[in-house]
Amino acid sequence: MGKKGGKGKGRINKNSLVEMLVGLFNRHEGEKMSPKEIFKELNLTSTAARTLCVHILDDMVFEGYLMEPEFRRYVLANNVSMLYGTFSRNRDGFNEFYPEDGSEPVLISERNSAHALTDDMVRVALFARRRGRGREGEVVEIVKRTHDTFVGELHVEKHYAFLITENRIMPNDIFIPKDMLKGGKNGDKAVVKLLEWPLDSKNPVGKVVDILGKSGENNAEMNAILAEYGLPYKYPEAVEEAAEKLPVGITPEEIAKREDFRGITTFTIDPDDAKDFDDALSIRNIGEGLWEIGVHIADVSHYVTEGSLIDKEAFKRATSIYLVDRTIPMLPERLCNFLCSLRPNEEKLTYSVVFTINDKAEVKKFHITRGVIKSDRRFTYDEVQEIIENGKGDFLEEITVLNNLAQKMREKRFQAGAIDFQQAQVHFRLDEKGKPLSVYFSESNESHQLIEEFMLLANRSVAEKIGRKGPNSTPKTFVYRIHDQPDPEKLSMLSKFVTKLGYKMKSSSGRTTSASALNNLLKEIHGSKEQNVIEQISLRTMQKARYSTGNIGHYGLAFRYYTHFTSPIRRYPDLMVHRLLDRYLTLEARSVNQSKYEDMCEHCSAQEQVAANAERASIKYKQVEFMSEHIGEVFDAVISGVTEWGLYTEINENKCEGMVPIRTLDDDYYEFDDANYCIVGRRHRRKFTIGDPVRIRIIRANLDRKQLDFELIED
């Protein structure tokens, strides 16, 4: 048996002793320490541990990490540098810190993390750099906790409780004193606020702030997704009360200020289950092959005044959120479904763009105005599609003209370099308790494209009106919807990827040529087994569209000017645009403060992304819940991703994705070939690659983690 040493834990490991010494000298910066003092501080009692320590000290002096100003007296070689930035936690305990100054990341071991969590803003002390190693440091201050509320399941004992989380941000369960349970019981889904996390404690301490319901219940799980992403799952009563006080009627004085479209054929086209109709189209023949077409948008700014209680809540939310079974609206229900909604046979206030268009879909002129409409008909997309296909139905001539013009505008847009991404949307048929009964998909058809093209035209025209420079003039500050060109390196990687799947794509960096290459690829893969996989990876090469006061155009749509004007009921930037139009076109006022509006744009872009993540999480949850009823069943699938730990596979009939762990492939020892997006058996050279058809059996459905586990079935 070896002698004990180093805190009585057996023969000490060199790497762990190095870490102990690094921490010691950083805690005692500027102090000279003798070996005897070091042995005492680190509790090194055995001869072997002390001898190893002296050898390591000599190495650290040689590497320049330590100085030895006096014989056998050691001190840290340099002053500690302090950096401010963002912390990122990894499951393996090797965490990273990203400095605000953009310099290289810093490794933060778990023992030096001070319980920092992912996205926390922290201050870090850099350690002296060791030869052959990256930068390392220690969190000395958590400046701001980015996340202080967490969602999970309560496990209640006699005198205390814990919140069990599946959140990647919080690595430990949260201890909850019995008097801070707020009535929560074992198995409840709860929201817990972090109170403290002492450095010498493994678990943080928190208190329950809300009980969402029993785990597994639909309402509890959907609200848990919202709470997990920091999104609201209920509306403040004070805001709803403010909405109730808004007047219903439209006064003759208000109508007199506006352009009157009530006598012109007008209708809305929306999904079957829509309640908030925020856009309508009007159309009339004005002779000589010309059509006057109005794009009429709900005038939310008339009801929601800037800085009001309703406005502040709307800005905070920035967007409506669409989960599988519900909509969490940006505005109170009275506004979005009643006052502002362009319901049929009701007089409604609008912000409108009115176009004069010829039969070739060329815009001869347009103007922007506040209006009043009275919609003649509420159509669903299916009803309009049936009219287009069968040539029968209400307003046949108007719908036919609008559709023909929309298809011509669409063709021109793609000729100009717009990207033709057409992904099917996943939907679920649910029972009265929210349990998924079946999965179905909706794809864009001509009725959808009719509305899409006229909304795009209105958005582009509004952006051009404000953004296009006149002679000797500077554009005023405005809100644009921008989309940057893809990174050439990512395009090159996409080209290499599809080449290995048997397709060709030129990875040109030019705006038009890269768009053309992408469109040609999307056409080529249509209907192939690899279609969904390649479309997903192609989307990932794209930059994310966002809001900004700095206009760089919209790459995906091939527009030089673009904004969001057409959905103020569900998007706050559209409301900002309406107000700016009123300021610039009606009041002819000076430009607003750009810095203030850029901050608002950044907030809206961030909230949009968070909402999208929550929407995806709700879909994934319902997919796992749906497949949990099919454990043991076999399905045809396609490999959608390959990693060193297994195969992601997507079931053909419902697009539910799960993992085939590599450890379950027992006919060979498989190795990951990342260059060729496949795994290969070492002995038999059997290969599994993206796009390969497979048969799988469902073996596990984990609702807490929203994960499906599959096993491969051999024919």
C-alpha positions in Angstrom: 0.0 0.0 0.0 1.3 3.5 -0.8 1.6 6.2 1.8 -1.2 8.7 2.3 -0.8 12.3 1.2 -2.5 15.4 0.0 -5.5 15.7 2.3 -5.6 12.0 3.0 -7.0 11.0 -0.4 -4.3 8.5 -1.4 -1.3 9.0 -3.7 -1.7 12.5 -5.2 -2.1 13.1 -8.9 0.3 15.5 -10.6 -2.4 17.3 -12.6 -4.6 17.8 -9.5 -1.5 19.1 -7.6 -0.8 21.6 -10.4 -4.4 22.9 -10.2 -4.1 23.2 -6.4 -0.8 25.2 -6.8 -2.3 27.5 -9.5 -5.3 28.3 -7.2 -3.0 28.8 -4.2 -0.7 31.3 -5.9 -3.7 33.2 -7.4 -5.3 33.5 -4.0 -2.0 34.8 -2.5 -1.0 37.1 -5.3 2.1 39.0 -4.5 3.0 36.9 -1.5 6.3 35.0 -1.3 5.8 31.4 0.0 8.2 28.8 1.1 7.8 25.1 0.5 6.9 24.6 4.1 4.1 27.2 3.9 2.9 25.6 0.7 2.8 22.1 2.2 0.8 23.4 5.1 -1.7 25.3 2.9 -2.3 22.3 0.7 -2.1 19.7 3.5 0.6 17.7 1.8 1.8 15.2 4.5 3.5 12.4 2.6 7.1 12.5 1.4 6.0 11.5 -2.1 3.5 14.4 -2.3 6.0 17.0 -1.0 8.7 15.8 -3.4 6.3 16.0 -6.3 5.3 19.5 -5.2 8.9 20.7 -5.2 9.5 19.3 -8.8 6.3 21.1 -10.0 7.4 24.3 -8.4 10.7 24.1 -10.2 8.9 23.5 -13.5 6.6 26.5 -12.9 9.6 28.7 -12.4 11.2 27.4 -15.6 8.0 28.0 -17.5 7.8 31.6 -16.2 4.6 31.0 -14.2 6.4 31.6 -10.9 9.4 33.7 -9.8 12.0 32.7 -7.2 13.3 36.0 -6.0 14.9 34.3 -2.9 16.1 30.7 -2.7 13.1 28.5 -2.2 10.7 31.4 -1.9 8.1 31.5 -4.7 5.8 34.2 -5.9 3.4 34.6 -8.9 5.3 35.9 -11.9 2.9 38.6 -13.0 0.0 40.8 -11.9 -3.4 39.3 -12.3 -5.4 40.7 -15.2 -9.1 41.3 -14.8 -11.6 40.8 -17.6 -15.4 41.4 -17.8 -17.6 39.2 -20.0 -20.0 36.2 -20.3 -19.8 32.9 -18.6 -20.7 29.6 -20.3 -21.1 26.4 -18.4 -20.3 22.9 -19.9 -21.4 19.6 -18.6 -17.8 18.3 -18.4 -16.8 21.0 -15.8 -14.4 22.7 -18.2 -16.3 26.0 -18.5 -15.5 29.0 -20.7 -15.5 32.7 -20.3 -15.9 35.0 -23.3 -14.4 38.5 -22.6 -16.4 41.5 -23.6 -13.3 42.8 -25.5 -13.6 40.0 -28.0 -10.3 38.4 -27.1 -9.8 34.6 -26.9 -12.0 32.5 -24.5 -10.7 31.7 -21.0 -10.9 28.2 -19.4 -12.6 28.3 -16.0 -12.5 25.0 -14.1 -15.5 24.1 -12.0 -13.6 24.8 -8.7 -13.0 28.3 -9.9 -16.4 29.1 -11.3 -17.9 30.6 -8.1 -21.3 29.0 -9.1 -21.6 31.1 -12.2 -24.2 30.0 -14.7 -24.5 30.2 -18.4 -25.0 33.8 -19.7 -24.1 35.3 -16.3 -22.0 38.5 -16.6 -18.9 38.0 -14.5 -15.5 39.4 -13.7 -12.6 37.0 -14.1 -9.0 37.1 -12.8 -6.6 35.7 -15.3 -4.0 33.2 -14.0 -0.4 33.5 -15.2 -0.2 31.7 -18.4 1.5 28.3 -18.4 3.6 27.1 -21.4 1.6 25.2 -23.9 -1.8 26.0 -22.3 -4.6 28.3 -23.2 -5.7 31.1 -21.0 -7.1 30.1 -17.6 -8.8 32.1 -14.9 -11.1 32.3 -11.9 -14.5 34.0 -11.5 -14.0 36.6 -8.8 -17.4 38.3 -9.1 -20.8 37.6 -10.5 -21.8 41.0 -11.7 -25.3 40.1 -13.0 -27.3 36.8 -12.9 -28.9 36.6 -16.3 -31.2 33.8 -15.1 -32.6 33.9 -11.6 -35.8 31.9 -12.0 -35.9 28.2 -13.0 -38.6 25.7 -13.8 -38.8 22.1 -12.7 -40.5 19.4 -10.7 -40.9 19.7 -6.9 -39.7 16.8 -4.7 -41.1 17.5 -1.3 -39.7 15.8 1.8 -40.9 16.2 5.4 -38.9 19.3 6.3 -37.6 20.6 3.0 -37.9 20.3 -0.8 -35.9 20.4 -4.0 -36.6 21.6 -7.4 -35.4 19.1 -9.9 -34.4 20.8 -13.2 -33.6 19.5 -16.6 -32.3 22.9 -17.5 -28.8 23.0 -19.1 -28.1 26.3 -17.4 -28.7 25.1 -13.8 -26.5 22.0 -13.1 -27.7 21.4 -9.5 -31.1 20.9 -7.9 -32.4 23.9 -5.9 -32.9 23.5 -2.2 -36.2 25.0 -1.0 -37.0 25.6 2.7 -40.4 24.2 3.7 -41.8 27.6 4.5 -41.0 28.8 0.9 -43.0 26.2 -1.0 -46.1 28.4 -1.6 -48.3 25.4 -1.2 -46.4 23.3 -3.7 -46.7 19.5 -3.5 -44.6 16.6 -4.6 -44.8 16.3 -8.4 -45.9 19.8 -9.0 -44.3 21.8 -11.8 -43.1 25.0 -10.3 -41.2 28.3 -10.9 -38.5 28.9 -8.4 -36.5 32.1 -7.8 -32.8 31.8 -6.8 -32.2 33.5 -3.4 -28.5 32.6 -2.7 -25.8 30.2 -3.5 -23.0 30.1 -0.8 -19.6 29.3 -2.2 -19.2 26.4 0.2 -22.6 24.9 -0.7 -23.3 22.4 -3.5 -27.0 23.5 -3.9 -28.4 26.9 -4.4 -31.3 28.0 -2.2 -34.6 29.3 -3.7 -38.2 30.0 -3.1 -41.3 29.0 -5.1 -42.9 31.9 -6.9 -45.6 30.1 -8.9 -47.1 26.6 -9.1 -47.9 25.7 -12.7 -49.8 22.4 -12.1 -49.0 18.7 -12.0 -46.1 17.5 -14.1 -47.5 15.9 -17.3 -50.6 18.1 -17.5 -50.8 20.0 -20.7 -51.3 23.5 -19.2 -48.5 22.9 -16.7 -46.0 21.7 -19.4 -46.8 24.5 -21.9 -46.6 27.2 -19.2 -43.3 25.6 -18.0 -41.8 26.0 -21.5 -42.8 29.7 -21.4 -41.4 30.2 -17.9 -38.2 28.3 -18.8 -37.5 30.9 -21.6 -38.5 33.8 -19.4 -41.7 34.4 -21.4 -45.0 35.5 -19.9 -47.7 32.9 -19.5 -50.4 35.2 -18.1 -51.5 38.8 -18.8 -51.2 41.4 -16.0 -54.6 42.4 -14.8 -53.8 46.1 -14.8 -53.0 46.0 -18.5 -56.2 44.1 -19.3 -58.2 46.6 -17.3 -56.6 49.4 -19.3 -57.7 47.7 -22.5 -61.3 47.3 -21.2 -61.5 51.1 -20.9 -60.7 51.9 -24.5 -63.7 53.2 -26.5 -65.4 50.9 -29.0 -66.9 53.3 -31.5 -65.3 55.3 -34.3 -66.4 58.9 -34.3 -67.4 60.8 -37.5 -64.5 63.2 -36.7 -62.0 60.4 -36.9 -63.5 59.1 -40.1 -63.3 62.5 -41.6 -59.5 62.5 -41.1 -59.0 59.3 -43.1 -59.3 57.9 -46.6 -62.6 56.1 -46.9 -62.4 52.6 -48.4 -65.7 51.3 -47.1 -67.4 51.2 -50.5 -64.6 49.1 -52.1 -64.5 45.3 -52.2 -62.4 44.2 -49.3 -61.7 40.9 -47.6 -59.3 39.1 -45.3 -57.6 35.7 -45.8 -56.3 33.9 -42.8 -55.9 30.4 -41.3 -59.0 28.5 -40.1 -58.4 29.2 -36.4 -57.3 32.8 -36.7 -59.0 35.4 -34.4 -56.8 38.4 -35.0 -57.2 39.6 -38.6 -54.5 42.3 -38.9 -54.4 42.6 -42.7 -57.1 43.0 -45.5 -57.0 43.5 -49.2 -59.2 45.8 -51.3 -59.4 45.8 -55.1 -61.1 47.7 -57.8 -60.7 48.1 -61.6 -59.8 51.8 -62.4 -59.7 51.2 -66.2 -56.9 51.3 -68.9 -55.6 47.9 -67.6 -55.0 49.3 -64.1 -56.0 48.0 -60.7 -56.2 49.9 -57.4 -55.2 47.5 -54.7 -55.1 48.4 -51.0 -53.1 46.6 -48.3 -55.0 47.6 -45.2 -53.3 47.0 -41.8 -55.0 47.3 -38.3 -54.3 50.7 -36.9 -53.0 49.6 -33.5 -51.2 52.9 -32.9 -54.6 54.7 -32.8 -55.5 52.7 -29.7 -52.1 52.0 -28.1 -50.4 55.3 -27.3 -46.7 55.4 -26.8 -45.6 55.1 -23.2 -49.0 53.9 -22.0 -49.4 50.9 -19.7 -50.5 48.7 -22.7 -47.6 49.9 -24.8 -45.0 49.2 -22.1 -46.3 45.6 -21.8 -46.4 45.2 -25.5 -42.8 46.4 -25.9 -41.6 44.1 -23.1 -43.2 41.1 -24.9 -42.2 42.4 -28.4 -44.1 39.6 -30.1 -46.9 37.1 -29.9 -45.9 33.6 -29.1 -47.4 30.6 -30.9 -47.1 27.3 -29.0 -48.7 24.1 -30.3 -52.0 24.6 -28.5 -52.2 28.3 -27.8 -51.3 31.9 -28.6 -49.8 34.1 -26.0 -50.7 37.5 -27.5 -48.5 40.7 -27.5 -51.6 42.8 -26.9 -54.6 42.2 -24.5 -57.3 40.0 -26.1 -59.8 42.9 -26.3 -57.4 44.7 -28.6 -56.1 41.9 -30.8 -59.3 39.9 -31.2 -61.9 42.7 -31.1 -61.0 46.4 -31.3 -58.1 46.1 -33.8 -59.1 42.9 -35.6 -60.4 43.6 -39.1 -63.6 41.5 -38.7 -66.1 41.3 -41.5 -69.0 43.8 -41.7 -67.5 46.1 -39.0 -66.0 49.5 -39.6 -62.3 49.4 -38.7 -59.4 51.9 -38.6 -56.3 51.0 -40.8 -52.9 52.1 -41.9 -53.0 51.5 -45.6 -50.7 51.3 -48.6 -52.7 51.8 -51.8 -51.1 50.7 -55.1 -51.9 51.3 -58.8 -50.8 48.2 -60.6 -51.1 47.1 -64.2 -51.7 43.6 -65.5 -48.0 42.9 -65.7 -47.7 43.4 -61.9 -45.8 46.6 -62.3 -46.5 49.3 -59.6 -47.2 52.6 -61.3 -47.6 54.5 -58.1 -48.5 54.1 -54.4 -49.4 56.2 -51.4 -49.5 55.5 -47.6 -52.5 56.7 -45.7 -54.6 56.2 -42.6 -58.0 54.7 -43.7 -61.3 53.2 -42.6 -62.5 49.9 -44.1 -65.5 47.6 -43.9 -64.5 44.0 -44.8 -67.1 42.2 -47.0 -65.9 38.7 -46.3 -63.6 36.7 -44.0 -61.9 33.9 -46.1 -59.8 31.0 -44.9 -56.8 29.9 -47.0 -58.5 26.7 -47.9 -61.6 28.5 -49.2 -59.5 30.8 -51.4 -57.4 27.9 -52.7 -60.6 26.1 -53.7 -61.8 29.2 -55.6 -58.4 29.4 -57.4 -58.4 25.8 -58.4 -62.1 25.4 -59.3 -62.9 28.8 -60.7 -66.1 29.1 -58.5 -67.0 31.1 -55.4 -67.4 34.5 -53.9 -65.4 37.4 -55.4 -64.1 35.1 -58.1 -62.9 37.9 -60.4 -61.1 39.8 -57.6 -59.4 36.7 -56.2 -58.3 35.6 -59.7 -56.8 39.0 -60.5 -55.0 39.2 -57.1 -53.6 35.7 -57.6 -52.4 36.3 -61.1 -50.6 39.5 -60.0 -49.1 37.7 -56.9 -47.7 34.9 -59.1 -46.1 37.4 -61.4 -44.6 39.3 -58.5 -43.3 36.1 -57.0 -41.7 35.1 -60.3 -39.9 38.5 -60.5 -38.7 38.2 -56.9 -37.0 34.9 -57.6 -35.5 36.1 -60.8 -34.0 38.9 -58.7 -32.3 36.4 -56.4 -34.8 35.6 -53.6 -34.3 32.3 -51.9 -37.1 29.7 -52.3 -37.3 28.0 -48.9 -40.6 26.2 -48.6 -40.7 24.1 -45.5 -43.7 22.3 -44.3 -45.1 23.4 -40.9 -45.8 20.8 -38.3 -49.2 20.8 -36.7 -51.0 18.5 -34.2 -54.6 17.5 -33.7 -55.2 17.6 -30.0 -58.0 16.3 -27.7 -59.7 18.5 -25.2 -56.9 17.9 -22.7 -54.2 18.9 -25.1 -53.0 15.3 -25.8 -51.8 14.9 -29.4 -53.9 12.5 -31.5 -52.1 12.9 -34.9 -49.5 15.0 -36.7 -50.1 16.8 -40.0 -48.2 19.3 -42.2 -49.2 22.5 -44.0 -47.4 23.8 -47.0 -47.5 27.1 -48.8 -50.0 27.1 -51.8 -51.2 29.8 -54.0 -53.7 31.2 -51.5 -50.8 31.7 -49.0 -48.6 33.1 -51.7 -51.3 35.6 -52.7 -51.3 37.2 -49.2 -47.5 36.8 -48.9 -46.7 38.7 -52.0 -48.9 41.7 -51.3 -47.6 41.9 -47.7 -44.0 41.8 -49.0 -44.9 44.5 -51.5 -46.4 46.8 -48.8 -43.4 46.2 -46.4 -40.9 46.9 -49.2 -42.7 50.0 -50.4 -43.0 51.5 -46.9 -39.2 51.0 -46.4 -38.4 52.5 -49.7 -40.6 55.6 -49.0 -38.6 56.4 -45.9 -35.2 54.9 -46.6 -34.5 55.9 -50.2 -32.2 58.9 -50.4 -33.3 61.9 -52.3 -30.9 64.5 -53.8 -29.1 66.3 -51.0 -31.0 64.6 -48.3 -30.2 62.1 -45.5 -32.7 59.3 -44.7 -34.4 59.6 -41.3 -33.9 57.0 -38.6 -36.2 54.0 -39.4 -36.8 50.4 -38.4 -35.7 48.0 -41.1 -35.9 44.2 -41.3 -32.5 43.2 -42.4 -30.9 39.9 -43.5 -27.2 39.8 -44.3 -25.5 37.6 -46.9 -24.4 34.2 -45.8 -20.8 33.6 -44.7 -18.8 32.5 -47.7 -17.1 29.8 -45.6 -20.5 28.4 -44.5 -21.6 28.3 -48.2 -18.3 26.5 -49.1 -19.0 23.9 -46.3 -22.6 23.5 -47.6 -21.2 22.9 -51.1 -18.8 20.3 -49.9 -21.6 18.6 -47.8 -24.0 18.3 -50.7 -21.3 17.1 -53.1 -20.7 14.1 -50.8 -24.4 13.4 -51.1 -24.2 13.4 -54.9 -25.4 17.0 -55.6 -23.6 20.1 -57.0 -23.6 23.6 -55.8 -21.3 26.5 -56.7 -20.1 28.2 -53.6 -19.8 31.7 -55.1 -19.7 34.7 -52.8 -21.6 37.0 -55.1 -25.0 38.0 -53.8 -27.0 37.0 -56.9 -24.9 34.0 -57.9 -24.9 32.5 -54.4 -28.7 32.9 -54.3 -29.0 31.3 -57.8 -26.8 28.4 -56.7 -29.0 27.8 -53.6 -32.2 27.9 -55.6 -30.9 25.5 -58.1 -29.9 23.1 -55.3 -33.3 23.4 -53.6 -35.0 22.5 -57.0 -32.7 19.6 -57.5 -33.3 18.0 -54.1 -37.1 18.4 -54.2 -38.7 15.0 -53.6 -35.4 13.3 -52.8 -34.7 11.4 -49.6 -32.2 14.0 -48.6 -34.5 17.0 -49.2 -35.4 17.7 -45.6 -31.9 17.3 -44.3 -30.3 19.5 -47.0 -33.0 22.2 -46.5 -32.3 22.2 -42.7 -28.6 22.5 -43.2 -29.0 25.1 -46.0 -31.1 27.2 -43.5 -28.3 27.0 -41.0 -25.9 28.6 -43.4 -28.2 31.7 -43.6 -27.7 34.6 -41.2 -30.6 35.4 -38.9 -32.9 38.2 -40.0 -33.2 40.9 -37.5 -34.4 44.5 -36.8 -32.0 47.4 -37.1 -31.9 51.2 -37.9 -28.9 50.5 -40.2 -30.2 49.3 -43.5 -28.2 46.6 -45.4 -31.1 45.1 -47.3 -32.7 41.7 -47.1 -30.7 38.9 -48.8 -33.2 36.2 -48.6 -36.0 38.3 -50.2 -33.6 40.1 -52.6 -34.9 43.5 -51.4 -32.7 46.6 -51.1 -35.3 48.1 -48.6 -37.5 46.1 -46.3 -39.4 46.6 -43.0 -42.2 45.0 -41.0 -45.4 47.1 -41.4 -48.1 44.5 -41.9 -48.6 42.8 -38.4 -48.8 45.4 -35.6 -51.2 43.2 -33.6 -48.5 40.6 -33.1 -45.1 42.4 -33.7 -43.9 45.5 -31.8 -41.5 46.6 -34.6 -44.6 47.1 -36.9 -46.1 49.3 -34.3 -42.9 51.3 -34.2 -43.0 51.7 -38.0 -46.6 53.0 -37.9 -45.6 55.6 -35.4 -42.6 56.7 -37.4 -44.7 56.9 -40.5 -47.1 59.2 -38.7 -44.3 61.3 -37.4 -42.5 61.7 -40.8 -45.4 61.7 -43.3 -48.1 63.5 -41.3 -46.3 65.6 -38.8 -43.2 66.1 -40.9 -41.2 66.0 -37.7 -37.5 65.7 -37.3 -35.7 62.3 -37.1 -35.9 60.3 -33.9 -32.9 59.3 -31.9 -31.1 56.5 -33.7 -29.4 55.1 -30.6 -32.7 54.7 -28.7 -34.4 53.0 -31.7 -31.4 50.7 -32.3 -31.7 49.5 -28.7 -35.4 48.9 -29.2 -34.6 46.9 -32.4 -32.1 44.8 -30.5 -34.6 44.0 -27.8 -37.3 43.0 -30.4 -34.8 40.8 -32.3 -33.8 39.1 -29.1 -37.4 38.5 -28.0 -38.3 37.1 -31.4 -35.5 34.5 -31.1 -36.5 33.5 -27.6 -40.1 33.1 -28.7 -39.0 31.0 -31.7 -37.0 28.7 -29.3 -40.1 28.3 -27.1 -42.3 27.5 -30.1 -39.8 24.8 -31.2 -39.7 23.4 -27.7 -43.5 23.1 -27.6 -43.4 21.2 -30.9 -40.6 18.9 -29.7 -42.6 18.2 -26.5 -45.7 17.3 -28.4 -43.7 15.1 -30.8 -42.2 13.2 -27.8 -45.6 13.0 -26.1 -47.2 11.7 -29.3 -44.5 9.0 -29.9 -44.7 7.9 -26.2 -47.9 6.1 -27.2 -46.0 4.2 -29.8 -43.1 2.6 -27.8 -42.0 -0.6 -29.4 -43.4 0.2 -32.8 -41.3 0.2 -36.0 -41.2 3.1 -38.5 -39.4 4.0 -41.7 -37.0 6.9 -41.1 -34.1 8.8 -42.6 -30.8 9.6 -41.0 -30.9 13.4 -40.4 -27.7 13.9 -38.5 -24.5 12.0 -37.6 -22.4 12.5 -34.5 -19.7 10.7 -32.6 -22.3 9.5 -30.1 -25.0 8.3 -32.5 -27.4 8.8 -35.4 -30.2 11.3 -35.4 -33.1 9.9 -37.4 -36.3 11.4 -38.5 -39.5 9.3 -39.0 -40.9 9.8 -42.5 -44.6 10.0 -41.7 -44.5 12.6 -38.9 -41.0 14.2 -38.9 -40.4 13.2 -35.2 -36.7 13.0 -34.6 -34.8 10.8 -32.2 -31.4 9.3 -31.5 -30.0 5.8 -32.2 -27.0 5.7 -29.7 -23.8 4.4 -31.3 -23.4 2.0 -28.4 -26.5 0.1 -29.6 -24.9 -0.8 -33.0 -23.4 -4.1 -31.8 -22.5 -5.7 -35.1 -19.2 -3.8 -35.3 -17.1 -1.0 -33.6 -18.3 2.2 -35.3 -16.2 5.3 -35.7 -17.3 8.9 -36.5 -16.0 10.3 -39.8 -16.8 14.0 -39.5 -15.2 14.8 -42.9 -17.8 12.6 -44.7 -20.8 13.0 -42.3 -21.0 9.3 -41.5 -20.0 6.6 -39.1 -18.1 3.6 -40.4 -17.6 0.1 -39.0 -14.0 -0.7 -38.3 -14.1 -4.4 -39.4 -16.9 -4.7 -42.0 -16.7 -1.0 -43.2 -20.5 -0.7 -43.1 -21.4 3.0 -43.4 -24.3 5.1 -42.1 -24.6 8.6 -43.6 -27.0 11.5 -43.7 -30.0 10.8 -46.0 -29.8 7.0 -45.7 -33.2 5.3 -45.2 -33.4 3.2 -42.1 -36.0 1.3 -40.0 -36.2 2.1 -36.4 -38.0 1.0 -33.3 -39.0 3.5 -30.6 -37.6 2.4 -27.2 -37.9 5.4 -25.0 -39.6 8.8 -24.8 -38.3 11.2 -22.2 -40.8 14.1 -21.8 -38.7 16.0 -19.3 -35.8 16.2 -21.7 -37.9 16.2 -24.8 -35.9 13.3 -26.2 -36.7 10.1 -28.2 -34.4 7.1 -28.2 -34.6 4.7 -31.1 -32.9 1.4 -32.0 -32.0 0.3 -35.5 -34.0 -2.6 -37.0 -32.3 -4.8 -39.6 -34.4 -6.0 -42.5 
